[in-house]
């Protein structure tokens, strides 16, 4: 009797596991941006399907990759694109650093995904409660210049963004936290838009913001 119960339990476990990784037919027909937005909806509603997160997918991708989107986002541990967009192995080409900034190395990574992996969607994903933006807002009269550490380099980079300068003219950054986040996102988007390789390949570029309080991603 105990053996029979154990066998039934084991079969049920494998059935549930297979179901979890099964991708609904309607999801397969969505375009790249829709795949991200619908994935975030699943995540928000507690209905994540965790697609392509198994050994089978590892083997399918071992000889190459074909990510459908590039995501430039922050290194913040609360912002994990594969989780908040409910995607799997080989789906997203993710570039992360504090403040979702675009250095030459980051731009080179974007060019690689566009030119060699034929990725047609680029997302710049900023987020609320961003430590890099908070450091920029709390910086008083360029105090970062007095410390000469690498964190100060992040603050300096953000402070020199044209979008941040213009936003600060309209509303002082100390009272415009969300505006500063959005300006930072838009600056990275503008840099990518001006890239000749991205232009040549006619890649769609989208700005998004993730809310660490709710888990929701919105398009700006």
C-alpha positions as CSV (number, residue, x, y, z in Angstrom):
1,X,0.0,0.0,0.0
2,X,2.8,2.4,1.0
3,X,4.6,1.6,-2.3
4,X,1.5,2.3,-4.3
5,X,1.0,5.7,-2.6
6,X,4.7,6.6,-3.2
7,X,4.4,5.7,-6.9
8,X,1.2,7.9,-7.2
9,X,3.0,10.8,-5.5
10,X,6.0,10.5,-7.7
11,X,3.8,10.5,-10.9
12,X,2.0,13.6,-9.6
13,X,5.2,15.4,-8.9
14,X,6.5,14.8,-12.4
15,X,3.1,15.8,-13.9
16,X,3.2,19.1,-12.0
17,X,6.8,19.7,-13.0
18,X,6.1,19.2,-16.6
19,X,3.1,21.5,-16.5
20,X,5.1,24.2,-14.8
21,X,7.6,24.3,-17.7
22,X,5.0,24.0,-20.5
23,X,4.5,27.2,-22.5
24,X,0.9,27.9,-23.4
25,X,0.3,28.2,-27.1
26,X,-1.0,31.8,-26.9
27,X,2.4,32.8,-25.3
28,X,4.3,31.4,-28.3
29,X,2.4,33.7,-30.7
30,X,3.3,37.0,-28.9
31,X,5.9,39.4,-30.2
32,X,9.0,40.2,-28.2
33,X,7.6,43.1,-26.3
34,X,4.3,41.3,-25.6
35,X,6.3,38.3,-24.2
36,X,7.8,40.6,-21.6
37,X,4.6,42.4,-20.6
38,X,2.6,39.2,-20.4
39,X,5.4,37.6,-18.5
40,X,5.3,40.4,-15.9
41,X,1.5,40.1,-15.7
42,X,1.9,36.4,-14.9
43,X,4.6,37.2,-12.3
44,X,2.3,39.9,-10.7
45,X,-0.7,37.5,-10.5
46,X,1.3,34.6,-9.1
47,X,0.9,32.6,-12.3
48,X,4.5,32.4,-13.5
49,X,5.1,29.4,-15.7
50,X,9.0,29.5,-15.4
51,X,9.5,28.5,-19.0
52,X,12.6,27.0,-20.4
53,X,14.3,26.6,-17.0
54,X,15.4,23.0,-17.2
55,X,18.1,20.7,-18.4
56,X,16.4,20.2,-21.8
57,X,16.7,23.9,-22.5
58,X,20.4,23.9,-21.5
59,X,21.0,21.2,-24.1
60,X,19.0,23.0,-26.7
61,X,21.1,26.2,-26.3
62,X,24.5,24.6,-25.8
63,X,25.7,25.4,-29.4
64,X,24.3,28.9,-29.6
65,X,21.8,31.5,-28.4
66,X,19.0,33.4,-29.9
67,X,17.7,35.9,-27.2
68,X,14.6,37.8,-28.3
69,X,15.4,40.8,-26.2
70,X,18.4,42.8,-24.7
71,X,17.7,44.1,-21.2
72,X,19.9,46.8,-19.7
73,X,19.1,47.1,-16.0
74,X,20.5,47.7,-12.6
75,X,22.6,45.3,-10.5
76,X,20.1,45.7,-7.7
77,X,19.4,42.2,-6.3
78,X,15.6,42.9,-6.3
79,X,15.5,43.4,-10.1
80,X,16.0,40.1,-11.9
81,X,14.7,40.3,-15.5
82,X,14.3,36.6,-16.0
83,X,12.1,36.4,-12.9
84,X,10.0,39.6,-13.2
85,X,9.4,38.9,-16.9
86,X,8.9,35.2,-16.3
87,X,11.4,34.1,-19.0
88,X,14.0,31.3,-19.2
89,X,17.4,30.2,-20.4
90,X,18.4,31.8,-23.7
91,X,15.5,34.3,-23.8
92,X,17.1,37.5,-22.5
93,X,20.6,39.0,-23.1
94,X,21.0,40.9,-19.8
95,X,23.4,43.7,-19.1
96,X,23.6,44.8,-15.5
97,X,25.4,47.5,-13.6
98,X,24.6,50.0,-10.8
99,X,22.2,52.6,-12.3
100,X,21.7,50.8,-15.6
101,X,24.3,53.0,-17.2
102,X,25.8,52.7,-20.7
103,X,29.6,52.5,-20.8
104,X,31.6,51.6,-23.9
105,X,31.7,48.0,-22.7
106,X,28.0,47.9,-22.2
107,X,27.5,49.4,-25.7
108,X,29.8,46.8,-27.1
109,X,27.6,44.1,-25.5
110,X,24.5,45.6,-27.0
111,X,26.2,45.8,-30.5
112,X,27.1,42.1,-30.1
113,X,23.5,41.1,-29.4
114,X,22.2,43.2,-32.2
115,X,24.8,42.4,-34.9
116,X,25.7,38.8,-34.1
117,X,22.6,37.4,-32.3
118,X,20.0,39.4,-34.4
119,X,18.1,40.6,-31.3
120,X,15.4,43.0,-32.4
121,X,14.3,44.5,-29.0
122,X,16.3,46.5,-26.5
123,X,14.8,47.4,-23.1
124,X,16.3,49.8,-20.6
125,X,14.8,48.8,-17.3
126,X,15.3,51.3,-14.4
127,X,13.6,50.8,-11.0
128,X,12.3,52.6,-8.0
129,X,14.5,52.8,-4.8
130,X,17.6,52.8,-7.0
131,X,20.7,53.3,-4.9
132,X,22.6,55.0,-7.7
133,X,19.9,57.6,-8.2
134,X,19.6,58.1,-4.5
135,X,23.4,58.7,-4.3
136,X,23.1,61.3,-7.1
137,X,20.2,63.1,-5.4
138,X,21.9,63.2,-2.0
139,X,25.2,64.4,-3.5
140,X,25.7,68.0,-2.3
141,X,27.5,70.4,-4.6
142,X,29.6,67.8,-6.3
143,X,30.9,66.2,-3.1
144,X,31.7,63.0,-5.0
145,X,34.8,64.8,-6.4
146,X,36.3,64.8,-3.0
147,X,36.3,61.1,-2.4
148,X,37.7,59.6,-5.6
149,X,36.2,56.2,-5.2
150,X,34.5,54.1,-7.9
151,X,31.0,54.7,-6.4
152,X,31.6,58.4,-6.9
153,X,32.3,57.7,-10.6
154,X,28.7,56.4,-10.9
155,X,27.3,59.5,-9.3
156,X,29.4,61.7,-11.5
157,X,28.3,59.9,-14.6
158,X,24.6,60.4,-13.7
159,X,25.1,64.0,-12.8
160,X,26.5,64.7,-16.2
161,X,23.5,63.2,-18.1
162,X,21.8,65.9,-20.1
163,X,18.4,64.5,-19.2
164,X,19.2,64.8,-15.5
165,X,20.4,68.4,-15.9
166,X,17.2,69.4,-17.7
167,X,15.0,67.6,-15.2
168,X,16.8,69.3,-12.3
169,X,16.1,72.7,-14.0
170,X,12.4,72.0,-14.1
171,X,12.1,70.4,-10.6
172,X,15.0,70.3,-8.1
173,X,16.3,66.7,-7.9
174,X,15.8,66.6,-4.1
175,X,12.1,66.7,-4.6
176,X,11.9,64.9,-8.0
177,X,13.1,61.4,-7.2
178,X,10.9,59.6,-9.7
179,X,11.8,62.2,-12.3
180,X,15.5,61.6,-11.7
181,X,14.9,57.8,-12.2
182,X,13.0,58.4,-15.5
183,X,15.6,60.9,-16.8
184,X,18.4,58.3,-16.2
185,X,16.5,55.7,-18.1
186,X,15.8,58.1,-21.0
187,X,19.5,59.0,-21.1
188,X,20.5,55.4,-21.7
189,X,17.8,55.0,-24.3
190,X,19.1,58.1,-26.1
191,X,22.6,56.7,-26.2
192,X,21.4,53.5,-27.7
193,X,19.2,55.2,-30.2
194,X,22.2,57.1,-31.5
195,X,24.3,54.0,-32.0
196,X,24.8,53.4,-35.8
197,X,24.7,49.6,-35.5
198,X,21.4,49.7,-33.6
199,X,20.0,52.2,-36.3
200,X,21.2,50.0,-39.1
201,X,19.5,46.9,-37.8
202,X,16.3,48.9,-37.0
203,X,16.0,47.6,-33.4
204,X,13.0,48.6,-31.3
205,X,14.1,50.4,-28.1
206,X,11.8,50.6,-25.1
207,X,12.2,52.4,-21.7
208,X,10.6,50.7,-18.7
209,X,10.5,51.1,-14.9
210,X,10.2,48.3,-12.4
211,X,8.5,49.0,-9.0
212,X,10.3,47.1,-6.2
213,X,7.2,47.7,-4.0
214,X,4.8,46.0,-6.3
215,X,6.7,43.9,-8.8
216,X,5.0,45.8,-11.7
217,X,6.9,46.9,-14.8
218,X,5.5,49.9,-16.7
219,X,6.5,51.3,-20.1
220,X,7.5,55.0,-20.0
